[in-house]
Amino acid sequence: MKIPADNWQCSSKGPQNNKLVPKCEFTFYFDDVHMLTPHCPVCGHKMKRVVPPNSVGNLLRRGLEEERKK
């Protein structure tokens, strides 16, 4: 079984948790069915979705933009 790539990343900037965490760079794979907007287990800040650069959605969007330019 293939391990899925991390799809969520902590969006905090700078020190967190009363400066106990100097910089939070937590990333993890959360299933989108169960986690709509997860919070970071390290610092408690909201996490942001990480989209791979060559995802199907991005490829289709790029193709549509190229077609509209013509």
N, C-alpha and C positions, 0 to 999 in steps of 0.2 A: 504494500500500500504506500502510495506517495504522500509525503507530508506536505500539506498546503503551505504556500508562502504567507508570510505575515501580511495582513491586510489592514491592520489598525496601528497607529502610532500616537504616542502621547504628544499633545499639542502645547504643552507648557514651555515657557521660556524663562530661563533664570532659575534661581534657587526656589525650592518648594518645601513644604512641610516644615515650616519654621527653620529653614536653612539646613535641615538634616539631609536633604537631597540637593546637592549643589547643581546638578543638571540631570533632568530625567529624559532618557532616550529609550523608554520602554516600547517595544513593538511585539505584537502577538497576532495570531490568527484567531479571530472570533467568528463563529458561524452567524451569518446575517439573519437567519431565521429567528435566533434566540436573542441576539444582541443588536438592538437598534442604535443606541448611542452609548457605548460602554465608557466607563470611567477607569482611569489608570489605577491599577492595584498598588503602585508604588507611591504616587503622590496625590491621587484622588482627582486630578484634573481631567476634563473631558478629552477623549481621544478623537483623532481625525482619521478618515478613511484614506488608505494609500492605494492608488490605482496603478497597476503596472503600465509601463509606457506602451506596450504593444497588446493591450487587451482588445477583445473583440469589439467592444463599444467604441474605443478610440479609433480603431481601424475603419469601422463603418462611418464614424463621424468625419474622419479625414476624407474618405471617399466621397461622401455627400458634399462636403465643402468644395472639393475639386470639381464635382459635377456642376455645382451652382455657379462656379467661376466661368464655365464654358458658355 
